[in-house]
């Protein structure tokens, strides 16, 4: 199996944190209840991080993109219970590899803002 990327490891860490704090749920939209098995938590972490050996490459990419979108908009169980809007330090110096930087010299990049489609129609 291929080596996991930094973003995949970060996602797996977040899912295992949710499991350790009793916040990880299974099933669609968490309707399956709390995850009690560590093995199931690891399977969910691998799937969310797009590192599962049982999924296709395209499916893994899609799963990782979905997880990153969830993290960016503050919709993870960890962010909701801890009251955080997002993970990471926007505009701050990156000091650890977990935040995506190898040293403390660079700052986090802002993602480009999307324009809303609320302009009046032209004639």
Long-range contacts (C-beta under 8 A, 24 or more apart in sequence): 1-51, 1-53, 4-49, 4-51, 6-97, 6-98, 6-100, 7-49, 7-64, 7-68, 7-100, 8-49, 8-50, 8-51, 8-64, 9-49, 9-98, 10-87, 10-98, 11-45, 11-48, 11-49, 11-50, 11-64, 11-67, 11-68, 11-71, 12-45, 12-46, 12-48, 12-49, 12-51, 13-98, 14-71, 14-76, 14-78, 14-87, 15-41, 15-44, 15-45, 15-48, 15-49, 16-41, 16-42, 16-45, 17-78, 18-76, 18-77, 18-78, 19-44, 19-45, 21-78, 21-81, 23-77, 23-78, 23-81, 24-77, 25-77, 30-77, 72-111
